[in-house]
Amino acid sequence: MTPAPSCPTKATCSVVEAPNFVDLVVTKTDPGFAGNTATNTLKPATLETGAEVKVPLFINEGDKIQIDTRTGEYLGRPRPDLQ
């Protein structure tokens, strides 16, 4: 094993990189209302990890959404062919 750049020369270190995107379940959010179709309108949602993000009004509790781990922002619903 080659030492990581920030490790002392005689130490063994591991480098862990988080994925750029993760799929998480919404555990808490207010319900969306029919007819509420204003563009770019967001509401708060709590994810299974406890993180809070802003999501579109059509997202409901129990929905799986994709999050960018670099920014913590909502990206969309996961693509079914990648699950």
N, C-alpha and C positions, 0 to 999 in steps of 0.2 A: 504494500500500500504506500503510495506516495503521500508525504505530508501535505496538508492543505497550506496555502500561502501564508496564513496567519499563525500557523502552529510552530512551536519551537522545533528545531531539527530532529531531536530525539523523541518527540512525542508523537503519538498516533492520534489523529483527529479525523472526524467525519464531517463532511459537508452535506447539509440537508437543504434542499430547495423545495419550496412549496409550489404546488401547481399554480398556473396562472388563473385557472377557473375552477370553481367547485359548484356542485349541485347540492342545494340545501332545501329543507322543507320549512315552509312558513308555519309557525306555531301560534302566532297571535297577530291579528290585524283587524281593523274595522271592516265591516262588509261594504262592498261597493253597491251603489244604487243604480237601478235602471235609468237610462236617460242621462247619466252623468258621463258625458263623452267629451268633455273639454280636453284638448290636446295638452300633453305634458303635465297633467295634473297627477301629483303623487301623494301617497299617504304612507305613514310609518308602518313597518312590519317587523316583528321579532322572529328570528330564525331559530332553528333547533340548537344552535350553538350559543344562543343568548344575544347574538349580535343584532343590532337594529339597523335597518336600511330603509330607504324610500323606494316604494314600488308603485306601479300604475294602479288605478282604481279597480281594474278587473281581476287583480290577484286576490285570492281568498285563502283562508286558513286551510292547511293541508296541501296546498299547491307546492310543487317542486320548482324552484327557480335557480337560475345560474348567476353566480356572483363572481366578479373580478377580484381576486385576492390582493392585487396590487393597489386597487383604489377603494375596495369595499363597496362598489356600486353594483346595482342590479343591471344585468345584461339582457335577460329575457328568460323564456322557458327553455329547458334543455331540449335538444333535438332528440327525438325518439330513436333514430338510427344509431346514436352514439351511446345509448344506455345499456 
